[in-house]
Amino acid sequence: MARPTVLLIEPRAERLRELSHQLTAEGCEVVPLADLAKAQRFVAGLESAVIVLAAAALAGNADPGTVLEGLAGMAGMAGAASRGNGRSLVVLGDRPADEEDLPDSAAFLAVGGLDALEVTRRLLLVLLGRQIGVAPDARLASLVGDLEVTPLIELLRALSDAGANGRIELRGGTLSFDRGAVVAATAGPARGLKAFCRLSRLHEGPLRFVPGNPSQPSQPSQPSQPGQPPGVSTSEIVEDLHSLIHAAIEESLGELPDPRGKLEIDLKPAFFTTAFTPMQQQILSLAQRGTTLQQVLDSLPDRDGEIVHELLRLEDLGLVVRRIPAAAAQIVTDSTSDLPPDVARAHGIVVVPLTVAFGKEIFKDRIDLHPGRFYTLLTERKEHPASSPPSRDDFAPRYREPLLHGNEVISLHISAKLSKTFENAGAAAASELAEPPRPGETPPRRVTVIDTGQVSLGLGLLALIAARLAARNEPGERITRRLREMAPRVHTLFVVDTLEFLARGGRIGKARALLGGLLRIKPILGVTDGEIVPIDRVRGGRGVQPRLIELLHQRVDRQRPLLAGVCHANAPAWADNLERLLREHFQIIDLIQAEVGPVVGANVGPGAVGVMLFQPTEEEARWIGPL
């Protein structure tokens, strides 16, 4: 894809000449203009362009807001890049005040202390972001997105077409690039093709592309700091893009079993007569040591899918048995927790989906309707989606299986004031406990259903804490008591980008939504006593996240450690900026980022961002551990 025209507006002749020369040298088509009025007339005929405006060009203008809105034109919000479409506005400022009252769609670069070469590098990153459909972060030092919106394979193709150098950072590891080719990968202890295939199983979660110089040495396992470009390592991966995509597709054909399963050998007669493959021999050797499946996957150089295939063949022969380690309780939650599937699976949490309906089309949340597709439908369809809680029959089998194995069940759910999920879960629990014990069941048979009074990652954090306690074999009664003590101390706040969806959901009037849109009002909502309530409102999007930080300062002790969640509704760049602010202002010991699901998303709409904080006591911090 050809780079768009760059309209450079800078009244200072030397600066205009310097930046124009640097961008042209990088192959950009640049239109340098010193006169703002002339630039306004020129931009009227541009449907697709990157407009770079020096804030100095606005000096003395009576209505800079109108000028900025006119230049931004059809630009989308800064947090949601669209591939090569519309206009992108980047404002270059010498002081923080230059950022005030900018349109939400504009990117801002503080150029104080940056030479022309570094400013050019940041602007080239904006151009690359347009080319691959990923938005720049708040400092224009990296590109940020979400795999739900930009699937990994699609991103790899775009980076290959762009010939990009740098690194993609994912929740599970990193991928390094040299001139668009994948040359290295890390995923935990895995490297190379094995790591690439492991990362290809990720289908949602934050991503970050950090540009780099291929001549620099790489340390791919270490996250970079903003503004510090990483290097690219010597090639660990020699396969071309087509071969890598083929390997990723092969790897995704089957689900991996629970990695916590411990392998045990059953010495049947067939053990002594079977001709084992070399990989099967390695698996059996590791199984003799009582290793878990995850340890086997990490120990062998082969791809995870190939190892699991051979393991399942051994299980079919009855020679290897996988046993999930006994925990004090099975943790169950619902899909409004917004837990990424890989995170829930790693902690052994069972997630029961809600149902979402657009007219006559019915979907299971995060099973056949994922957040990215949901937000597309939300903006395309006229009808407002309806959500339905899981039925009693949906919960029953999730409770029955752990009870058969003698495990207690602790089921945590969205606030009962927001959904009937808690009510249906309670009915399922009562029904199961009313049944006589089945053969093989061992007492006590206990299912505890908890109304957390929370939603989204507020609920998700509590489910993760519960799973940590269960893994420590804390008694179920103690886990339940602690969860009920902690739930009211989870602080949940949301920022809404537009009032339209609150109006569509009937939470505010349409006239109020229209007026709020005209005045650029950004509401801040919170969860109080199990209900979503208005907390504050800010005019313009630039000040809303700093206001969030001020509100959180009033609620928690910034000198003590915190667990945090950041969620977003198709707005990964805004979520990334909020995470940065949280880490700057608080002692964050663990943080999880995820996309908001349909239940909350239908009301807050695309562009919303939420934050959830929990501050454990010193004693709680010791036994919760890392999430």
N, C-alpha and C positions, 0 to 999 in steps of 0.2 A: 504494500500500500504506500503510495506517494505521501510525503510529508505535506501537511497543509501550509498555506501561506502564513507567514508570521508578519503581522502588522506591528511595527515597533514605534511607539510614541514616546519621544524623549526630547524635551526642550533644550537640554544641554548638548551643544553640538559635539563636543569631544566624546561624551558618554555615548551619544547616538552613533557616532562613527565607530567607536570601539566595539560596542555590542553587535552592531550590524556586521562588522568585519568577522567577528568570531562566529556568528551564526551562519553566515554565508560560507565560511570555510568548512563548516560541518555539513554543507549540502542543503541548507535551508533556503527557500525562496523568501527573501526579506523585503518588506516595503518600509523603509525608514521615513518617518515623518516627525518634524519638530512642532508643527502647528496642530493643536487639538481640534480646532474647528474643521480644518481640512481632513483630519483623520475621521471625524464623525461623518462627514459626507462620503468618504471612501468606504467606511465599514458598512454603510447602508446597502451596498451592493454585494456584500460577502455573506454567503450562507454558511460557509465552513472556513474557519480561520482560528489561529491562536493570536490573540491581541495582547501585547505586552505594553502596559501603560506605566510610565514613571509617575509616581504620585505628585512629583513636582509640576507635572503638566496641568494639574487641577488648581494650582495656586491662583487665587483671585477669582475663581469661577463662582458665580452666585448660587448655582444649584448643582453641586458635584454629584449628589445622589442620582439625579435624573440622567446625568452624563454617563455615570457608571452603569445604570440599568440599560441605557441605550446601547452601550458598547457590548454588554454581556448578551443582549438580544436573546437568542434561543438557547443559550447555555443551560445545561442542567445543573443540579446541585453539585457542589464540589465533591461531595462524598460518593457520587455515583457516576463514574465515567462511562461515556458511550463511545463505541469504537469509531473514531474518525468523523463523527457527526457534529453539526452545529458549531457554535463558537465557544472558545475557552478564553476566559479573561484572567490574566495574571497581572497583579499590581505590584510594582517594585517600590518599596518604601524605605525611607532612611530612619524612621522612628516609629515606635509602636502606635502612636496616634494616627498614623496613616492607614491603619487597618480598620479603624472605627467606621461604622456605617457602610462598609463594603457590602455588596450583594452576597447572599449566601453562596451563589454559584461561583464567585471569584476566588481564585487562589491568591495568597499574599506571600511575598518573599521579602524579608528584612535584609536589605543589601548592605547595611553598615558592616564594614570589616571584610566584605567579600570583594575580590577583584573581578574583572570582567570575565576571566576564564572560568571562575567558579560560578558566577551568575549564569553563564552560558551552559555549563554542565547541568545546573538545576532546570533551566528552560528546556534543554534537550530531554530531560527526564519527563517533563510534561508532555512533550511531543511523543515520546515513546509510550506514555500512558494512554494517550489518545489512540495510538496505533494498535495497542493490544487490549484496550478496553478496561484498564485498571487505573484508579485515581491516585494522584500524588498525596503524600501525607501533608500535615500542616506546615512542615518546614521545607517541602519540596526536596527532601533528601532521599526518599524512597517511594515506591509505589505500593499501595495497600489495597487488598481486596478480600474476597471470601470465595472459597472453592465452590460453595453453593451457587454463586453467581457466575464465577469464571472457573469452569472445570479445569483440572490440571492438564489434561490432554490438549484442550483448546488453547490454554496458556502456552504450552510447549510449542505448539505450531506457530503461534503469534511471535514468540521470542525468536524462533528459528527464522521466520520471515524477516524479522527486524535485525537479525545478526547481532543480538544483544550480548554484552558481557556483564557478568554479575552473579547474583545468587538469589534463589527463592528460599525464604525461611517459612517453614510450615510448623504446625504443632508437633509433628512427629519427627522432624529432621530438616535437612537442607538439600537443595540441588544447585550445583554450580554450572555456569555457562561460559563458553568461550566462542565468540562470534556466532552465537545462536545455537551451538551444539551443546548437549548435556555431556559434561566431562567428568563429573564427580557427584556422588550422592552419599549422604549419611542418614541413618535412621537408628538411633540407639547405637549398639555396637556394630550394626551392619554397615557395610560399605559397598560402593559400586552398584552393579546391576541388582543385587539382592536388595539393597536399600532403596533403589529406585522403584522396584516392584512393590515393596512394602508401603512406600509413600503413595503409590498409585491407587491404593485402596482407600485413601482419604477422599471423601466426597463433600465434606463441608468443614468449615473452620477457617480462621484467619490465614492470610498469606501476605508475605512482604517480599517485594523484589528490590534488592539493593544493588545499584550499579557498581561495577568493579573494573579494575585494570587487570587484564590477564597476565601481565608481567609480574604482578605482586604475588607473594606466597599466600596460600590460603589456610585458614583454620576453620573449616566449615562447621565444626561443632560449636563454635563460639559465636553467640549473637553479636552483631555489630552495633555500635552506638550511632545515633543519628548524625549524619554528616561524615562518617568514617567509612569510605568505600572499602569493601572487602576485596581480597584477591580471589583468584580462581586457581585451584590446585592443578597439579599435573594430572593428566587424564587417567581416571580410574575406569571410565566407561568408554568403550570403543565402538559400541553399536550405534548405528545411525538412527534418526528419529523414527523412521518407519519400523525398524526392528524393535525399538523401545516401546512404541505404541502397541505393537503386536504382543510383546511380552506382558504389557500392562493389562491388555484385554484377556489374555490367558490367565493371568493371576487373579482377575476379578470374577472368574467363572463360578467359583464356589466360596461359600463363607468359611472363615477359619473357625475351628472349635474354640471353646473357652480356653484362653492361654494359661489359666490358673490350674488346669487339670494336671494332677500328678500321675506319672506313668509308672505302671507296675507290670512285671513280667509274670505270665502264667505258664509254668513249665508243663505244658501238655505233651503227650507223645509226639504231636506234630512238630514241636519245637526242635526235635532231634532229627527229623527226616526232611524238613523243608530246606530248599536251597534259597538262601536269602540273597537279595541284591546288596551291593556294597553300602547303599544308603540305609537299607534296613538293618544291616549289621551295626552301623554307627548309631542308629536310633536305639537298638537293643542294648548296646554298650552303655549309652547314657541312661537308659531306663533302669539299668541295674543299680545306678547310683541314687535312684529316687528323685530324678529331676522332674521339673514341670515341663509342660509343652512349650512355654515361653523360653525356658532355658535351652531346650532342644533347638528351637528355631534360631536362637541367638548363637548357638555353638556351631552349627553346621553351615558351610559356605553356600549351600544350595538355596534356591528361592523357597520362600515359605510355602507356596502352593505345592511345590514338588515334594517337600518334606511331609506335608500333611497327607498328600496322596499315598505315599509309602506307609505312613503311620496307619491310615485307615485300612490299608490292605492287611497289615499285621493285626489290627483289631478284628477284621473280618475272619481271620484265621483263629481268633480267640487266644492269641499269644500275648497281646498287650491290652491292658485295661487302663482307662483314664478315670481317675477319681477326683472330683472337685473337692477341695479342702472344706471340711465342715466349718461353718461359721455359726455364730450364736443365733443369727436370724437372716432370713432372706429379705432384702430391701426391695420394695416395689414402689413405683411412683407413676405419674401419668405424663403425657407428652407436653403438657403446659410447663413442665420443668425446663424445657429447652435444652436438655443435656445432649451434647453431640453423641451420636451412636457409639463412636470409638471410646469415648470417656465412660459412658454407662457400661459398656461391655467390659472394659478393663477393671471396673469396680464391682462387677457382678450384679448390677442393678437392673431389674426388670422394668421396662417402660411400657405402659399400656396406652395405646393411642386414642385420642379423641377423634370424632368424625367431623368433617367439614363439608358443607354442601353449597355449591353455587347452582341455584335453581334445582334441576333434577340430577345434576352430577354430584355424586357422593364420593368422598375420598377419606382415606385413613391418614391422619396427620403423621408426616415424616415417613410413611410407608409408600403410599402411591401419590402423595402430594407433599413435596419438599418446600421449604420456605421460599427459595428462589422462584419457583413456578407459582407459588401462592401469590406473591406480590405482583407478578405479571398479570395474573387473573384479576387481582383486586383493582388494578388500574384499568384493565380492559373491559371488565363486565359492568353492566349497569346495576344489576342486583347486588345487594350487600350479602356477603356469605353468612351462613348460619352454622354454628358449631353445636355438636351434641356430645354429651359425656359418654364414656364407655358404659355399656350395659352391665347388669349384674352377671350375665353370662360371659361377658368379656373378662371380668375379673376372676371368676370362679376357677378356671384352669390354672391361672397364675398363682392362686393360693393352694390349690389341691396338690400340685407336684411337690413343693417343699414340705408340705404337711406329711406326705407319704414317706418322706425321708427323715421325718422326725425333727424338722426345722420349724422354728417359730417364724411368723411373717409379720413384718412391720411395713405398713403401707401409708406413704405420705402423699398428700394431695393438695391441689389448688384450693384456695379459700372457698369454703362452702357458700359464701355470699356472692361468689362470681360464677359458680358452676355447681351442678348436681353430681359431679364426679365423686365427691366425698360421700354423699348419700348412697349412691349406687355401690360404691366400694364397701360401705358398712353393711348393706343388704347382702352382698355376696359373702362377706365374712360370716355374718350370722347364719346364712344358709349352709355354708361349709361346716361350721362348728356344730350345727344341729344334726348333721349326718353322723351316724355311728362310726367309730373308728374302722378304717379299712384294714385288711390283712397286711401286716408288716408295719403299721403305724405305731409309733411309740409316743407316749404322753411326755410332756403336756402338749395338747393341741391348742395353739394360741395364735390368733390373728388380731393385731392391733392396728386400727385405722386412725390416722391423725389428720385433723384439719389444721394445716400449718398457718392459715391466714395469709399465705404468700402466693406468688405467681412468678412465672418465668424463672430466671436463675436464682431468685430468692428461694424458691422451692428447690431448685437444682442444687444449691449449696447445702441445704439441709439434708438432701438425699445422699450427697457425697460424704457428708460428715457421718451420717448414719451407717453408710457402708464401711467407713474406716473403723467405726466402733465395733461393727459386727465382725470385721476381719480380725479384730483384737480379742474376739470371743467374749466381749462384754455381755453380761446377761441382758436378755430382751427387756426386762422391766426397767433396768438401769438406762438402756438406750432410749426407751420411750420417755422416761422421766427427763432425761437431759435434753431431748429434742423439744419437749414441751416448754422447758425453761429457756431454750435458745431461740425458738421461733419468733417471739415478740421482739427480739433484739436484732433481727435482720432488717436493715434499712434499704428500702427499694424506692427509687425515683426514676421517672421517665421524662424525657424531653420529646415533645411532639413537633414534627416539622410543619404540619398543616392541620387545621381544625376540621377539614373536610370529612375525615373518616369518623371523628367523634360525632359529627352531625349525622352522617349516614347511619351510624349505630344508635342514634336517638339519645346520645348523652348530652348534647347541647343543641340549641336551635340553629336552623340554617342561616338566619339573618346574622346571628352572632358569629357564626363561622365565616361568613362573607366579610363582615366588618373586621374580624381578626386577621383575615388574609390581607385585606387592604392596608392594615396598619402594621403588617409583618409581626404579629404577636406570636410568640413561641411559648405555649403553656408548659409548665412543669407539673407533672402528676406524681402522686405517691401512693403507696399502699398503707392505709391506716385502718386498723381494726378489721382487716380482711377486705376492705373496699378500696377501689381506685378513686382517689379524691384529688381536687386541684390543690396545689401547694403554693405556686407562685406563677408569674408570667414575666417574660422579658421581651422587649421590643427589639427585633433583629436577631439573627442567629449567632452573630459573633460573640455576644456577651452571655449566651445562655449556659455554656459549659462552665465558664468561670463562676457563674451564679450557682450552678450545681455544687461546685467545690465549696463555696461559702456555706451552703445549706448543710453539706456533710460535715463541715468543721463544727457546726452547732450540735451535731448528733453523736459524734465519736471523738475519742481522745487521739489526736494526731500523733502523739508520742508513743502509742502502743501499737503492736502488730495487728494487722487486719487481713481477713480473707475477703476477696472481691470477685464480683462477676460483672462483666460488661456485655450487654446484648444490644443488637441493632436490628432494624427492619430495612434490609437492603441498603445499609449506609456504612460500609466498612471503614471508610476514611474518617467519618465522625467518631466511630467507635475507637479507632486507633488513637485519635487525638484525646479522647476522654481517658483511655488507658494511660497515655503519657502524663496527663495532668494528675491522675490518681497516684501514679508512681512518684511524681515530683512532690506531692503535698502530703502523702501518707506513707506509713511503713507497711507496704503491701508484701506479705510473705507468700501469698499464692493468689493467682488470678486466672480465671477462665473466661474466654470470650466465645460467644455463640450468637446465632441469629434467632430473633424472636419468632415464635410459631404463630399459627393462625388465630388462636383464641384472643391473645392480646393484640396481635398484629392487625386484626380486622378493625379494631377500635382506634389504635394509634396511627396506623397507616405507614406507608413507606417513608423512610427518612428519620423515623424515631430512633432514639438511643436511650438505653437504660443502664443504671448502675445499681448494684446490690453490694452492701457492705455488712460484714459480720465481725465484731470484735470479741474474740474469745478472752476469757480470763486467763491468768497464768496457768492455772491447773488445766483448763480446757485445751489450751494450746499444746500442752505436753502430750495429751492423749489423742488429740485429733490428728496431729502430724500433717505432712503435706498432702494436698488433694491430688 
